[in-house]
Amino acid sequence: MPAHWARQLNLHHLYHFWEVAREGHLTRASERLHVAPSALSIQIQQLEEQLGVELFNRQGRRLILTESGHFVLRYADAMFSLGQEMMSQLRDQPGQERMIRIGAVATLSRNMQQNFLRPLLQREGVHLVLESGGLEDLLQRLRAYHLDLVLTNRWVSSEDAQLVCQRIMTQPVVLVGPPDLHPESIQAEELLRNYPLVLPGRDSDIRQHFDQYCAEQGYQVQIRFEVDDMAMLRLLARDSGILALVPEVVVQDELRQGILRRWASIAGVEEHFYAVHMIRRFAPSVIDVLLGVANPQGSF
């Protein structure tokens, strides 16, 4: 690249274009950047003149990227994402505290998260920030290098070659209930046919696999409660006095303490947990530690 070309490209204007393109609205972008809308508009016009292309089509107050705008945005994404990665890695110096930001899907088991993060609990020099939210929002923050890792119970497929989804744990899904709820010799078939149940919500992978299992076996189950949130599922399993279908890790403490008993497992019904991360030139060493502890078969 000729040196004079690099000097002529106004990276300040390009950065403001990047923010406006991601926001899709000049006024909202100006508020976030603390720049007057008129000044921001002039900067984008100057960038368009410098590049010799139109970057936006104006539709009322909305700005729609042109084909050239999408082309420029792709390069701006790479440039500024690398800049953010650089700043992140500069904080990862020997002797300095390293901040690690991990996002977890809001409905994910808290026990699973703690088990995965256990290697960091006594590790010096690590400042852990754990955020929860929806999967798509967390993945967007991951791609922008605002997060180092995302934990989820759903496989993430992507055309982005930089995005890696790794299975870190597989847990059996079991029927649990009070220790004295049923006779010792009762079978899973009788439990499913004759006793009310607490089940995960219908949108969960666990529930879909369980419904498929019951359909194949010809079971008509009695549903008392359906909940999406694993923390609430754990409470209902503990306090409802009836059977609950849960990943074993969700109620590991109650099983260990004898508050609940594992009455049966459901063949072929499991929950998988995944860690999603970006391929990075300088991967944080702590993330390597976490992913190294979880083997490809998903046990710790």
C-alpha positions, 0 to 999 in steps of 0.5 A: 500500500503506498504510504500517501494512500494510508495518510489520506484515509481518514480513520476517524471518519472511517470509525464514525462510518463504522458506528453509523453503519452498525447503528443504522441511524445517524441520530442514535449513532451521534448520541452514542459518539457524542458528536452532533448529527450534522458533523457526523453527516459531513464526516461521512460525506467527506469519506464518500468523496475520498473513496469515490463511492456512495456508502448509504442510501438515505430513506427518511431518517434511516441509512441503508448501506449500498453495495459499496457500503457493505464492502467498506463495512466488511473491511472496517469490521476487520480493522476495528475488531483487530484494534479492540483485540489489540487493546484487550491483549495489551492488558494481558501482560505478565504481572498484571491482572487479566480481565476475562469476560464470559457470557452465559445463556441466561437459562443455563445451569448455574452448577454447570457454569460453576463446574466449568469455571472452577479452575479460575476460582483460586487462580491469582491475577484473573478478574472474571466478569460473567454476563448472562443474556440471549444467545444471539446478543452474546454471540454478537458481543463475542464477534466484537471482542467484547466477550472472550467466551460464550457458554450455551447448551445449543450447538452454534453453527456459523459460516464465520470461519473464525467462530469455533463451537466446542462441546465441553460437557455432556450430562445425562437427563434423569428423573429425580424426586424425594427419596421416599416417593416410590418403591425401591424396585419401580421402573422408569416405564411405570414412573412415566406412565403413572406419576405427574412430572415437572418438565423443561419448556417445550422449546428446549432440546431436552424437552424435544428429545424427551417428547420424541422418546415418549412418542416412540415408547407410546407413553402418555405423561402427566405434566404438572409444571413446565419451566424454561429456566434451569434455576426454577426447574431446580427449585421445583424439583427440590420443593414440589414433592413430585418427579422432575426431568432435569440434567443431573448437573442441575441438582448435583448438590441436592443429590449429594445431600440426599434431598433428592434421589435419582430414580431413573435415566431416560435412554438417549436423552442428554444435555450438551454444553458448548463453549463458543470462542473466536480464533484469535492471534493471541488467545488469552491463556486463561481461556486455553486453561478452561478449554483444556480442562474440558475434554472433547468427551465433555467430562471434567 
